[in-house]
Amino acid sequence: MLKSLLLIVIICAVALPAFCEPSAKYEVATILEVKPHQSAGDSSSSEIPSYEITVKVAGTSYVVLYTDTLGTNTVKYAAGRQLLVHVGKNVILYNDILGRSQEVPIITQKPATTISQPK
C-alpha cells in the first residue's frame, strides 16, 4: 500500500510540469546606448533619474525607459553589457543583480541595423 501511494505521488510530481504554464522565453540582449531621459516637467534635484536605454534583442532594437530607483547611477556605464531579457508586448522583463524580476516599458522598437564587413 505504501509503495503504491509513493508511486502515485512520484507520477503526479513528474507529470505536473506538463500541465503548468510554460516559462517565459529569455533571450540575450545587448545594451547599445544609455541616454538620460528628458522629462517634460521642470528638473528638480530630488527627482529619481531615468534613462532611455537602447537594447538589441534578436535582430530588433528596443528603446526602454529605465528608472534608477536605487540611485546608483551605474546604468550610465552599462553600454556593451549583455543580459537575459523576456520581451513582452509593451514591456521588457529582466532580473536585477539580486535576482528580482523588473519590468521596463518599451518606448519604441525597430529592426536593428547591422554593419556589413568589407570583403
N, CA, C and O atoms as CSV, one atom per row, in Angstrom:
chain,resi,resn,atom,element,x,y,z
A,1,MET,N,N,0.820,-1.195,0.000
A,1,MET,CA,C,0.000,0.000,0.000
A,1,MET,C,C,0.860,1.253,0.000
A,1,MET,O,O,0.620,2.194,-0.756
A,2,LEU,N,N,1.865,1.244,0.863
A,2,LEU,CA,C,2.752,2.402,0.952
A,2,LEU,C,C,3.539,2.606,-0.337
A,2,LEU,O,O,3.765,3.738,-0.763
A,3,LYS,N,N,3.956,1.496,-0.957
A,3,LYS,CA,C,4.701,1.590,-2.208
A,3,LYS,C,C,3.836,2.146,-3.333
A,3,LYS,O,O,4.307,2.954,-4.133
A,4,SER,N,N,2.587,1.726,-3.402
A,4,SER,CA,C,1.710,2.221,-4.469
A,4,SER,C,C,1.367,3.698,-4.258
A,4,SER,O,O,1.242,4.450,-5.225
A,5,LEU,N,N,1.217,4.113,-2.998
A,5,LEU,CA,C,0.959,5.517,-2.712
A,5,LEU,C,C,2.162,6.374,-3.089
A,5,LEU,O,O,2.010,7.458,-3.654
A,6,LEU,N,N,3.349,5.885,-2.776
A,6,LEU,CA,C,4.579,6.594,-3.141
A,6,LEU,C,C,4.728,6.678,-4.657
A,6,LEU,O,O,5.153,7.704,-5.189
A,7,LEU,N,N,4.375,5.594,-5.351
A,7,LEU,CA,C,4.448,5.577,-6.809
A,7,LEU,C,C,3.483,6.606,-7.417
A,7,LEU,O,O,3.832,7.282,-8.385
A,8,ILE,N,N,2.293,6.724,-6.865
A,8,ILE,CA,C,1.321,7.703,-7.365
A,8,ILE,C,C,1.815,9.130,-7.139
A,8,ILE,O,O,1.653,9.979,-8.017
A,9,VAL,N,N,2.404,9.407,-6.003
A,9,VAL,CA,C,2.946,10.738,-5.713
A,9,VAL,C,C,4.072,11.074,-6.679
A,9,VAL,O,O,4.139,12.201,-7.171
A,10,ILE,N,N,4.947,10.136,-6.959
A,10,ILE,CA,C,6.067,10.370,-7.888
A,10,ILE,C,C,5.548,10.622,-9.296
A,10,ILE,O,O,6.034,11.519,-9.986
A,11,ILE,N,N,4.567,9.841,-9.727
A,11,ILE,CA,C,4.000,10.038,-11.071
A,11,ILE,C,C,3.348,11.413,-11.184
A,11,ILE,O,O,3.505,12.094,-12.198
A,12,CYS,N,N,2.619,11.821,-10.154
A,12,CYS,CA,C,1.987,13.146,-10.174
A,12,CYS,C,C,3.037,14.261,-10.191
A,12,CYS,O,O,2.875,15.259,-10.893
A,13,ALA,N,N,4.091,14.091,-9.433
A,13,ALA,CA,C,5.140,15.118,-9.399
A,13,ALA,C,C,5.854,15.236,-10.733
A,13,ALA,O,O,6.228,16.336,-11.140
A,14,VAL,N,N,6.048,14.125,-11.414
A,14,VAL,CA,C,6.711,14.148,-12.713
A,14,VAL,C,C,5.790,14.728,-13.784
A,14,VAL,O,O,6.254,15.438,-14.676
A,15,ALA,N,N,4.500,14.438,-13.708
A,15,ALA,CA,C,3.552,14.901,-14.722
A,15,ALA,C,C,3.115,16.340,-14.522
A,15,ALA,O,O,2.610,16.950,-15.464
A,16,LEU,N,N,3.287,16.904,-13.344
A,16,LEU,CA,C,2.818,18.252,-13.048
A,16,LEU,C,C,3.376,19.323,-13.995
A,16,LEU,O,O,2.605,20.177,-14.433
A,17,PRO,N,N,4.667,19.323,-14.333
A,17,PRO,CA,C,5.164,20.364,-15.249
A,17,PRO,C,C,4.493,20.361,-16.620
A,17,PRO,O,O,4.466,21.393,-17.289
A,18,ALA,N,N,3.956,19.228,-17.049
A,18,ALA,CA,C,3.284,19.169,-18.353
A,18,ALA,C,C,2.012,20.001,-18.357
A,18,ALA,O,O,1.575,20.453,-19.416
A,19,PHE,N,N,1.405,20.212,-17.181
A,19,PHE,CA,C,0.155,20.964,-17.095
A,19,PHE,C,C,0.361,22.421,-16.692
A,19,PHE,O,O,-0.581,23.213,-16.725
A,20,CYS,N,N,1.557,22.770,-16.321
A,20,CYS,CA,C,1.844,24.136,-15.897
A,20,CYS,C,C,2.030,25.030,-17.103
A,20,CYS,O,O,2.265,24.559,-18.216
A,21,GLU,N,N,1.921,26.332,-16.865
A,21,GLU,CA,C,2.157,27.318,-17.914
A,21,GLU,C,C,3.642,27.297,-18.277
A,21,GLU,O,O,4.490,27.241,-17.387
A,22,PRO,N,N,3.968,27.341,-19.568
A,22,PRO,CA,C,5.383,27.318,-19.946
A,22,PRO,C,C,6.096,28.563,-19.432
A,22,PRO,O,O,5.509,29.642,-19.342
A,23,SER,N,N,7.353,28.395,-19.101
A,23,SER,CA,C,8.123,29.526,-18.592
A,23,SER,C,C,8.411,30.516,-19.713
A,23,SER,O,O,8.395,30.165,-20.893
A,24,ALA,N,N,8.674,31.750,-19.325
A,24,ALA,CA,C,8.942,32.807,-20.294
A,24,ALA,C,C,10.230,32.510,-21.044
A,24,ALA,O,O,11.185,31.989,-20.468
A,25,LYS,N,N,10.253,32.837,-22.312
A,25,LYS,CA,C,11.437,32.629,-23.137
A,25,LYS,C,C,12.377,33.822,-22.956
A,25,LYS,O,O,12.061,34.942,-23.356
A,26,TYR,N,N,13.509,33.566,-22.363
A,26,TYR,CA,C,14.503,34.618,-22.155
A,26,TYR,C,C,15.513,34.578,-23.292
A,26,TYR,O,O,15.908,33.506,-23.752
A,27,GLU,N,N,15.930,35.770,-23.742
A,27,GLU,CA,C,16.884,35.898,-24.829
A,27,GLU,C,C,18.014,36.826,-24.394
A,27,GLU,O,O,17.861,37.619,-23.464
A,28,VAL,N,N,19.135,36.715,-25.072
A,28,VAL,CA,C,20.279,37.572,-24.766
A,28,VAL,C,C,20.053,38.941,-25.396
A,28,VAL,O,O,19.733,39.049,-26.580
A,29,ALA,N,N,20.220,39.973,-24.597
A,29,ALA,CA,C,20.109,41.356,-25.071
A,29,ALA,C,C,21.448,42.047,-24.863
A,29,ALA,O,O,22.154,41.778,-23.891
A,30,THR,N,N,21.786,42.931,-25.774
A,30,THR,CA,C,22.998,43.734,-25.656
A,30,THR,C,C,22.599,45.187,-25.508
A,30,THR,O,O,21.829,45.711,-26.314
A,31,ILE,N,N,23.122,45.842,-24.476
A,31,ILE,CA,C,22.842,47.263,-24.267
A,31,ILE,C,C,23.717,48.048,-25.231
A,31,ILE,O,O,24.944,47.978,-25.169
A,32,LEU,N,N,23.073,48.798,-26.125
A,32,LEU,CA,C,23.807,49.549,-27.138
A,32,LEU,C,C,24.104,50.981,-26.714
A,32,LEU,O,O,25.187,51.501,-26.982
A,33,GLU,N,N,23.133,51.621,-26.048
A,33,GLU,CA,C,23.277,53.044,-25.734
A,33,GLU,C,C,22.464,53.385,-24.488
A,33,GLU,O,O,21.392,52.824,-24.259
A,34,VAL,N,N,22.989,54.310,-23.690
A,34,VAL,CA,C,22.296,54.793,-22.497
A,34,VAL,C,C,22.299,56.318,-22.544
A,34,VAL,O,O,23.360,56.941,-22.602
A,35,LYS,N,N,21.100,56.921,-22.517
A,35,LYS,CA,C,20.974,58.380,-22.521
A,35,LYS,C,C,20.064,58.809,-21.382
A,35,LYS,O,O,19.079,58.128,-21.095
A,36,PRO,N,N,20.370,59.920,-20.729
A,36,PRO,CA,C,19.444,60.438,-19.706
A,36,PRO,C,C,18.112,60.803,-20.354
A,36,PRO,O,O,18.077,61.352,-21.455
A,37,HIS,N,N,17.025,60.496,-19.665
A,37,HIS,CA,C,15.685,60.796,-20.174
A,37,HIS,C,C,15.335,62.236,-19.810
A,37,HIS,O,O,15.456,62.642,-18.654
A,38,GLN,N,N,14.906,62.991,-20.795
A,38,GLN,CA,C,14.495,64.377,-20.575
A,38,GLN,C,C,13.011,64.383,-20.237
A,38,GLN,O,O,12.169,64.136,-21.101
A,39,SER,N,N,12.691,64.669,-18.972
A,39,SER,CA,C,11.284,64.695,-18.566
A,39,SER,C,C,10.627,65.983,-19.041
A,39,SER,O,O,11.302,66.983,-19.285
A,40,ALA,N,N,9.308,65.951,-19.169
A,40,ALA,CA,C,8.560,67.100,-19.686
A,40,ALA,C,C,8.513,68.242,-18.678
A,40,ALA,O,O,8.494,69.409,-19.070
A,41,GLY,N,N,8.495,67.923,-17.385
A,41,GLY,CA,C,8.394,68.959,-16.355
A,41,GLY,C,C,9.745,69.578,-16.048
A,41,GLY,O,O,10.751,69.283,-16.693
A,42,ASP,N,N,9.738,70.454,-15.032
A,42,ASP,CA,C,10.991,71.076,-14.639
A,42,ASP,C,C,11.848,70.049,-13.903
A,42,ASP,O,O,11.318,69.148,-13.253
A,43,SER,N,N,13.160,70.182,-14.003
A,43,SER,CA,C,14.055,69.213,-13.383
A,43,SER,C,C,14.406,69.677,-11.981
A,43,SER,O,O,14.945,70.767,-11.791
A,44,SER,N,N,14.099,68.848,-11.013
A,44,SER,CA,C,14.446,69.159,-9.630
A,44,SER,C,C,15.478,68.141,-9.154
A,44,SER,O,O,15.552,67.034,-9.687
A,45,SER,N,N,16.266,68.510,-8.162
A,45,SER,CA,C,17.339,67.638,-7.715
A,45,SER,C,C,16.818,66.416,-6.973
A,45,SER,O,O,17.546,65.431,-6.850
A,46,SER,N,N,15.572,66.442,-6.469
A,46,SER,CA,C,15.017,65.308,-5.740
A,46,SER,C,C,14.386,64.270,-6.665
A,46,SER,O,O,13.945,63.219,-6.200
A,47,GLU,N,N,14.336,64.549,-7.968
A,47,GLU,CA,C,13.714,63.640,-8.916
A,47,GLU,C,C,14.588,62.400,-9.106
A,47,GLU,O,O,15.814,62.499,-9.171
A,48,ILE,N,N,13.949,61.232,-9.195
A,48,ILE,CA,C,14.674,59.990,-9.434
A,48,ILE,C,C,15.124,59.970,-10.890
A,48,ILE,O,O,14.304,60.182,-11.783
A,49,PRO,N,N,16.422,59.717,-11.154
A,49,PRO,CA,C,16.902,59.747,-12.530
A,49,PRO,C,C,16.333,58.598,-13.358
A,49,PRO,O,O,16.180,57.480,-12.866
A,50,SER,N,N,16.026,58.886,-14.607
A,50,SER,CA,C,15.580,57.845,-15.528
A,50,SER,C,C,16.385,57.967,-16.817
A,50,SER,O,O,16.891,59.037,-17.156
A,51,TYR,N,N,16.490,56.849,-17.524
A,51,TYR,CA,C,17.351,56.770,-18.700
A,51,TYR,C,C,16.613,56.083,-19.835
A,51,TYR,O,O,15.773,55.212,-19.610
A,52,GLU,N,N,16.934,56.484,-21.054
A,52,GLU,CA,C,16.465,55.796,-22.250
A,52,GLU,C,C,17.585,54.848,-22.657
A,52,GLU,O,O,18.679,55.281,-23.018
A,53,ILE,N,N,17.303,53.561,-22.597
A,53,ILE,CA,C,18.314,52.550,-22.878
A,53,ILE,C,C,17.930,51.832,-24.161
A,53,ILE,O,O,16.803,51.356,-24.303
A,54,THR,N,N,18.873,51.754,-25.094
A,54,THR,CA,C,18.663,51.031,-26.341
A,54,THR,C,C,19.281,49.649,-26.200
A,54,THR,O,O,20.472,49.511,-25.922
A,55,VAL,N,N,18.454,48.627,-26.395
A,55,VAL,CA,C,18.936,47.243,-26.324
A,55,VAL,C,C,18.608,46.529,-27.624
A,55,VAL,O,O,17.591,46.803,-28.260
A,56,LYS,N,N,19.483,45.609,-28.009
A,56,LYS,CA,C,19.272,44.812,-29.216
A,56,LYS,C,C,18.969,43.390,-28.789
A,56,LYS,O,O,19.748,42.755,-28.078
A,57,VAL,N,N,17.805,42.897,-29.243
A,57,VAL,CA,C,17.374,41.537,-28.933
A,57,VAL,C,C,16.946,40.872,-30.232
A,57,VAL,O,O,15.975,41.297,-30.858
A,58,ALA,N,N,17.655,39.845,-30.633
A,58,ALA,CA,C,17.276,39.018,-31.796
A,58,ALA,C,C,16.898,39.830,-33.035
A,58,ALA,O,O,15.836,39.608,-33.617
A,59,GLY,N,N,17.737,40.748,-33.436
A,59,GLY,CA,C,17.502,41.497,-34.660
A,59,GLY,C,C,16.581,42.693,-34.532
A,59,GLY,O,O,16.244,43.310,-35.543
A,60,THR,N,N,16.168,43.038,-33.336
A,60,THR,CA,C,15.305,44.195,-33.109
A,60,THR,C,C,15.926,45.080,-32.050
A,60,THR,O,O,16.420,44.593,-31.033
A,61,SER,N,N,15.900,46.396,-32.292
A,61,SER,CA,C,16.376,47.361,-31.306
A,61,SER,C,C,15.171,47.942,-30.564
A,61,SER,O,O,14.201,48.387,-31.178
A,62,TYR,N,N,15.252,47.929,-29.247
A,62,TYR,CA,C,14.197,48.481,-28.398
A,62,TYR,C,C,14.774,49.639,-27.602
A,62,TYR,O,O,15.911,49.576,-27.135
A,63,VAL,N,N,13.989,50.695,-27.450
A,63,VAL,CA,C,14.340,51.778,-26.542
A,63,VAL,C,C,13.377,51.662,-25.373
A,63,VAL,O,O,12.159,51.728,-25.542
A,64,VAL,N,N,13.946,51.489,-24.176
A,64,VAL,CA,C,13.135,51.319,-22.972
A,64,VAL,C,C,13.419,52.449,-22.008
A,64,VAL,O,O,14.469,53.089,-22.067
A,65,LEU,N,N,12.465,52.689,-21.116
A,65,LEU,CA,C,12.620,53.731,-20.103
A,65,LEU,C,C,12.949,53.065,-18.776
A,65,LEU,O,O,12.110,52.374,-18.198
A,66,TYR,N,N,14.168,53.272,-18.294
A,66,TYR,CA,C,14.646,52.678,-17.049
A,66,TYR,C,C,14.718,53.758,-15.983
A,66,TYR,O,O,15.303,54.819,-16.204
A,67,THR,N,N,14.120,53.488,-14.825
A,67,THR,CA,C,14.180,54.417,-13.701
A,67,THR,C,C,15.110,53.832,-12.648
A,67,THR,O,O,14.912,52.707,-12.191
A,68,ASP,N,N,16.117,54.593,-12.271
A,68,ASP,CA,C,17.123,54.144,-11.316
A,68,ASP,C,C,16.606,54.343,-9.900
A,68,ASP,O,O,16.906,55.350,-9.258
A,69,THR,N,N,15.823,53.377,-9.412
A,69,THR,CA,C,15.202,53.502,-8.093
A,69,THR,C,C,16.205,53.383,-6.956
A,69,THR,O,O,15.966,53.903,-5.867
A,70,LEU,N,N,17.332,52.702,-7.193
A,70,LEU,CA,C,18.339,52.557,-6.147
A,70,LEU,C,C,19.267,53.764,-6.063
A,70,LEU,O,O,19.957,53.945,-5.060
A,71,GLY,N,N,19.291,54.588,-7.104
A,71,GLY,CA,C,20.130,55.779,-7.112
A,71,GLY,C,C,21.607,55.499,-7.274
A,71,GLY,O,O,22.434,56.307,-6.851
A,72,THR,N,N,21.961,54.375,-7.876
A,72,THR,CA,C,23.375,54.026,-8.025
A,72,THR,C,C,24.026,54.673,-9.242
A,72,THR,O,O,25.241,54.871,-9.259
A,73,ASN,N,N,23.239,55.003,-10.254
A,73,ASN,CA,C,23.726,55.611,-11.499
A,73,ASN,C,C,24.735,54.737,-12.240
A,73,ASN,O,O,25.455,55.245,-13.099
A,74,THR,N,N,24.810,53.457,-11.941
A,74,THR,CA,C,25.743,52.573,-12.637
A,74,THR,C,C,25.277,52.245,-14.047
A,74,THR,O,O,26.070,51.795,-14.873
A,75,VAL,N,N,23.988,52.466,-14.331
A,75,VAL,CA,C,23.465,52.163,-15.661
A,75,VAL,C,C,24.126,53.049,-16.721
A,75,VAL,O,O,24.153,52.682,-17.896
A,76,LYS,N,N,24.652,54.197,-16.329
A,76,LYS,CA,C,25.322,55.085,-17.289
A,76,LYS,C,C,26.508,54.400,-17.955
A,76,LYS,O,O,26.908,54.777,-19.056
A,77,TYR,N,N,27.070,53.397,-17.291
A,77,TYR,CA,C,28.262,52.717,-17.785
A,77,TYR,C,C,27.961,51.310,-18.284
A,77,TYR,O,O,28.871,50.484,-18.370
A,78,ALA,N,N,26.719,51.021,-18.610
A,78,ALA,CA,C,26.302,49.664,-18.964
A,78,ALA,C,C,26.360,49.362,-20.456
A,78,ALA,O,O,26.091,48.228,-20.852
A,79,ALA,N,N,26.700,50.331,-21.296
A,79,ALA,CA,C,26.751,50.083,-22.741
A,79,ALA,C,C,27.737,48.959,-23.027
A,79,ALA,O,O,28.859,48.954,-22.520
A,80,GLY,N,N,27.299,48.005,-23.849
A,80,GLY,CA,C,28.115,46.858,-24.195
A,80,GLY,C,C,27.827,45.628,-23.341
A,80,GLY,O,O,28.239,44.524,-23.695
A,81,ARG,N,N,27.140,45.799,-22.247
A,81,ARG,CA,C,26.823,44.676,-21.351
A,81,ARG,C,C,25.720,43.830,-21.960
A,81,ARG,O,O,24.850,44.338,-22.667
A,82,GLN,N,N,25.764,42.534,-21.681
A,82,GLN,CA,C,24.709,41.624,-22.128
A,82,GLN,C,C,23.941,41.111,-20.927
A,82,GLN,O,O,24.506,40.939,-19.846
A,83,LEU,N,N,22.636,40.863,-21.119
A,83,LEU,CA,C,21.796,40.329,-20.063
A,83,LEU,C,C,20.660,39.541,-20.678
A,83,LEU,O,O,20.367,39.689,-21.865
A,84,LEU,N,N,20.023,38.711,-19.885
A,84,LEU,CA,C,18.889,37.928,-20.352
A,84,LEU,C,C,17.606,38.707,-20.115
A,84,LEU,O,O,17.380,39.237,-19.027
A,85,VAL,N,N,16.768,38.771,-21.143
A,85,VAL,CA,C,15.508,39.505,-21.055
A,85,VAL,C,C,14.387,38.677,-21.671
A,85,VAL,O,O,14.619,37.779,-22.481
A,86,HIS,N,N,13.182,39.005,-21.268
A,86,HIS,CA,C,11.976,38.453,-21.894
A,86,HIS,C,C,11.218,39.633,-22.483
A,86,HIS,O,O,10.841,40.554,-21.759
A,87,VAL,N,N,10.996,39.610,-23.777
A,87,VAL,CA,C,10.311,40.710,-24.458
A,87,VAL,C,C,8.819,40.426,-24.474
A,87,VAL,O,O,8.370,39.431,-25.042
A,88,GLY,N,N,8.056,41.312,-23.843
A,88,GLY,CA,C,6.606,41.220,-23.838
A,88,GLY,C,C,6.016,42.135,-24.890
A,88,GLY,O,O,6.732,42.632,-25.759
A,89,LYS,N,N,4.731,42.358,-24.818
A,89,LYS,CA,C,4.060,43.211,-25.808
A,89,LYS,C,C,4.459,44.676,-25.634
A,89,LYS,O,O,4.783,45.344,-26.616
A,90,ASN,N,N,4.439,45.186,-24.397
A,90,ASN,CA,C,4.757,46.592,-24.141
A,90,ASN,C,C,5.883,46.776,-23.138
A,90,ASN,O,O,6.247,47.908,-22.819
A,91,VAL,N,N,6.442,45.673,-22.633
A,91,VAL,CA,C,7.480,45.758,-21.613
A,91,VAL,C,C,8.583,44.739,-21.885
A,91,VAL,O,O,8.389,43.761,-22.607
A,92,ILE,N,N,9.726,44.994,-21.296
A,92,ILE,CA,C,10.819,44.030,-21.290
A,92,ILE,C,C,11.067,43.658,-19.840
A,92,ILE,O,O,11.188,44.528,-18.977
A,93,LEU,N,N,11.143,42.365,-19.578
A,93,LEU,CA,C,11.334,41.833,-18.236
A,93,LEU,C,C,12.772,41.341,-18.113
A,93,LEU,O,O,13.272,40.646,-18.998
A,94,TYR,N,N,13.431,41.698,-17.023
A,94,TYR,CA,C,14.791,41.234,-16.761
A,94,TYR,C,C,14.943,41.008,-15.269
A,94,TYR,O,O,14.109,41.459,-14.483
A,95,ASN,N,N,15.991,40.320,-14.873
A,95,ASN,CA,C,16.281,40.113,-13.458
A,95,ASN,C,C,17.430,41.016,-13.064
A,95,ASN,O,O,18.457,41.067,-13.742
A,96,ASP,N,N,17.250,41.738,-11.948
A,96,ASP,CA,C,18.316,42.621,-11.485
A,96,ASP,C,C,19.417,41.802,-10.805
A,96,ASP,O,O,19.348,40.574,-10.767
A,97,ILE,N,N,20.411,42.474,-10.281
A,97,ILE,CA,C,21.568,41.800,-9.709
A,97,ILE,C,C,21.199,40.949,-8.486
A,97,ILE,O,O,21.934,40.028,-8.129
A,98,LEU,N,N,20.069,41.254,-7.847
A,98,LEU,CA,C,19.614,40.479,-6.699
A,98,LEU,C,C,18.675,39.342,-7.103
A,98,LEU,O,O,18.199,38.594,-6.250
A,99,GLY,N,N,18.409,39.213,-8.414
A,99,GLY,CA,C,17.546,38.145,-8.904
A,99,GLY,C,C,16.072,38.486,-8.916
A,99,GLY,O,O,15.242,37.621,-9.196
A,100,ARG,N,N,15.729,39.732,-8.618
A,100,ARG,CA,C,14.327,40.157,-8.633
A,100,ARG,C,C,13.915,40.517,-10.057
A,100,ARG,O,O,14.683,41.140,-10.791
A,101,SER,N,N,12.705,40.126,-10.446
A,101,SER,CA,C,12.197,40.464,-11.775
A,101,SER,C,C,11.829,41.939,-11.820
A,101,SER,O,O,11.165,42.451,-10.919
A,102,GLN,N,N,12.259,42.610,-12.865
A,102,GLN,CA,C,11.966,44.024,-13.077
A,102,GLN,C,C,11.387,44.190,-14.479
A,102,GLN,O,O,11.779,43.484,-15.408
A,103,GLU,N,N,10.456,45.125,-14.623
A,103,GLU,CA,C,9.878,45.449,-15.928
A,103,GLU,C,C,10.223,46.874,-16.295
A,103,GLU,O,O,10.198,47.771,-15.453
A,104,VAL,N,N,10.548,47.077,-17.573
A,104,VAL,CA,C,10.753,48.424,-18.093
A,104,VAL,C,C,9.863,48.585,-19.316
A,104,VAL,O,O,9.785,47.677,-20.143
A,105,PRO,N,N,9.186,49.734,-19.445
A,105,PRO,CA,C,8.295,49.933,-20.591
A,105,PRO,C,C,9.084,50.176,-21.879
A,105,PRO,O,O,10.130,50.826,-21.873
A,106,ILE,N,N,8.564,49.645,-22.970
A,106,ILE,CA,C,9.167,49.856,-24.292
A,106,ILE,C,C,8.639,51.173,-24.844
A,106,ILE,O,O,7.428,51.375,-24.929
A,107,ILE,N,N,9.558,52.077,-25.225
A,107,ILE,CA,C,9.165,53.354,-25.825
A,107,ILE,C,C,9.005,53.175,-27.328
A,107,ILE,O,O,7.969,53.519,-27.895
A,108,THR,N,N,10.040,52.633,-27.972
A,108,THR,CA,C,9.996,52.391,-29.416
A,108,THR,C,C,10.719,51.087,-29.728
A,108,THR,O,O,11.503,50.578,-28.927
A,109,GLN,N,N,10.432,50.568,-30.911
A,109,GLN,CA,C,11.162,49.404,-31.395
A,109,GLN,C,C,11.279,49.507,-32.907
A,109,GLN,O,O,10.405,50.057,-33.578
A,110,LYS,N,N,12.381,48.966,-33.434
A,110,LYS,CA,C,12.598,48.958,-34.873
A,110,LYS,C,C,13.586,47.856,-35.199
A,110,LYS,O,O,14.311,47.392,-34.318
A,111,PRO,N,N,13.625,47.431,-36.456
A,111,PRO,CA,C,14.608,46.421,-36.828
A,111,PRO,C,C,16.020,46.955,-36.606
A,111,PRO,O,O,16.316,48.110,-36.910
A,112,ALA,N,N,16.875,46.107,-36.078
A,112,ALA,CA,C,18.253,46.523,-35.792
A,112,ALA,C,C,19.029,46.628,-37.095
A,112,ALA,O,O,18.865,45.812,-38.001
A,113,THR,N,N,19.863,47.631,-37.170
A,113,THR,CA,C,20.719,47.781,-38.335
A,113,THR,C,C,22.020,47.040,-38.085
A,113,THR,O,O,22.574,47.083,-36.987
A,114,THR,N,N,22.492,46.370,-39.102
A,114,THR,CA,C,23.761,45.668,-38.982
A,114,THR,C,C,24.758,46.288,-39.946
A,114,THR,O,O,24.411,46.695,-41.055
A,115,ILE,N,N,25.977,46.349,-39.506
A,115,ILE,CA,C,27.045,46.898,-40.346
A,115,ILE,C,C,27.742,45.726,-41.014
A,115,ILE,O,O,28.283,44.846,-40.344
A,116,SER,N,N,27.725,45.723,-42.344
A,116,SER,CA,C,28.362,44.623,-43.060
A,116,SER,C,C,29.876,44.858,-43.134
A,116,SER,O,O,30.342,45.983,-43.317
A,117,GLN,N,N,30.605,43.790,-42.989
A,117,GLN,CA,C,32.060,43.855,-43.023
A,117,GLN,C,C,32.538,43.854,-44.478
A,117,GLN,O,O,32.022,43.086,-45.290
A,118,PRO,N,N,33.521,44.706,-44.821
A,118,PRO,CA,C,34.056,44.675,-46.193
A,118,PRO,C,C,34.803,43.378,-46.444
A,118,PRO,O,O,35.420,42.821,-45.536
A,119,LYS,N,N,34.745,42.902,-47.678
A,119,LYS,CA,C,35.423,41.645,-48.031
A,119,LYS,C,C,36.816,41.875,-48.523
A,119,LYS,O,O,37.517,40.920,-48.859
